[in-house]
Amino acid sequence: MVSVLVLIGVFIAVIVIFGGWQGLRSLVSLASSLFVVFYILIPGLLGGINPLLISFAIAAGILFIAIFLTHGFNRESVVAYAGTMISVLLTGVFAIFAVYITKLSGFESEESIFLNFKTGGSLDFVGLLLGSIIIGVLGVLDDITITQAAFVTELYNSNKDLTSKEVHKKAIRIGREHVGALVNTLALAYTGAFLPMILYFQMSPLSKSPVLNLEIFATEIVRIIVSSMSLVLAVPIVTIIAVKYLKDYKPKESSKSV
């Protein structure tokens, strides 16, 4: 326990030293998001609230805290928040479609089965799966939308002769590069978390085809695909909004300091 607290202390120190005031605000944002998850989302789920609806509502709250508390209340943040929420909505729609066509039940792990017994079968595990996909992609969406909005602002301010069409074209090109890196990061993150199970099934005498048909693997594949789709869609969405509403925006110097 002491060693964990030491690691947390080192993490906080590094963030504050490197990030300064904005780093401190990001830590407050992280603490607030965790508070919302543990004291609102989880009790709500156990209380029988529709998992998809509460996950979307919690996502809106977490994103509001993460974007506005970390980056300030300004036009860039508003654009990023709007683009992110549209992307989250589309993520939910695509997640519903993906889970429906793959016929996932939500019982991809032993923990789900034990939880079902513990709650007397009162929880909607398909809804929990959909909600977990939405919550899981929030951090990466926040990254890509706020970066894209800031890049559009810098393009406008760096060259007053650039037209909206030219700014859109340049921003989309950068966004594609960003998405490529983040999709790879996302896939590797899921793979890393799932590595022991992958090794276990790699040693299994079963052929690879039946293994891939197992729900535990199919669920992770759906997570990766849906999350990656949301990142791809976020770039054009937030870029269109940013190009329209950030043309004459002048960010305060304080918001750019580290």
Residue, then its C-alpha position, 0 to 999 in steps of 0.5 A: m500500500v505504501s509503495v502504491l502511495v509513493l507511486i501516486g505521489v511521484f506521478i502527481a509531482v511529475i505532472v505538476i512540475f512539468g505541466g504547471w498550473q494546467g497540470l494541476r488542473s488536469l489532476v483536479s479534473l482526473a480526481s473529479s472524473l473518478f469521483v463521478v465514476f465511483y460515486i454516481l455511475i457505479p451506484g446508478l448502475l447497481g441501482g438499476i438505471n439503464p446502463l446506456l443512458i447513465s453512461f451517456a449522461i456520465a460521459a457528458g459530465i466527465l467530458f465537461i469536467a475534463i475539457f473545461l476544467t483543464h483547458g478553461f472556459n473558452r471558445e476552443s473548449v466549447v468547440a471541442y466539447a460539442g465535437t466530442m459529444i457528437s462523436v460519443l453519440l455516434t459511438g453509442v449508435f455504432a456500438i449498439f449496431a456492432v453488439y446487435i450483429t455480433k450477438l454479444s451477451g455481455f457475459e464475456s468474463e467470469e466477473s460478469i457471471f459472478l456479478n449476475f449471481k450477486t445481483g440476482g440477475s437484475l442488471d442489463f449486461v448488454g447495456l453494461l457492455l455498451g456503457s463500458i465502450i462509451i466510457g472507455v473511449l472518452g479519454v482518447l476522444d478528449d485528446i483528439t478533439i481539443t488538439q484539433a480545435a487548438f490546431v485550427t486556431e493556430l492555423y487561423n492566427s498564423n496566417k490571416d490569408l488562409t481561407s476556411k477551406e484551406v484551414h480545413k484541408k490542413a487540419i484534416r491532414i494533421g488529424r489523419e496523422h493523429v488518428g493513425a497514431l491513436v488507433n494504434t495506441l488504442a489497439l495496443a492498450y487493449t491488447g496489453a491489458f488482454l495479454p495473459m488471456i491471449l497467451y493462454f489461448q495461444m497455447s490452447p489445442l483449439s484452432k484459432s477460428p473457434v477461439l476467435n468466436l469466443e465471446i471474450f475475444a469477440t467483445e474486445i474486437v468490438r471494443i477496438i473497432v467501435s473505439s477506433m471508428s469514434l476516433v476517425l469520425a471525431v476528426p472531421i466533426v470537430t474540424i468542421i465546427a472549429v473551422k466555422y467558429l474559431k476563425d476570429y478567436k484569439p486565445k489568451e496567453s495564459s491558456k497556452s502557458v505550461 
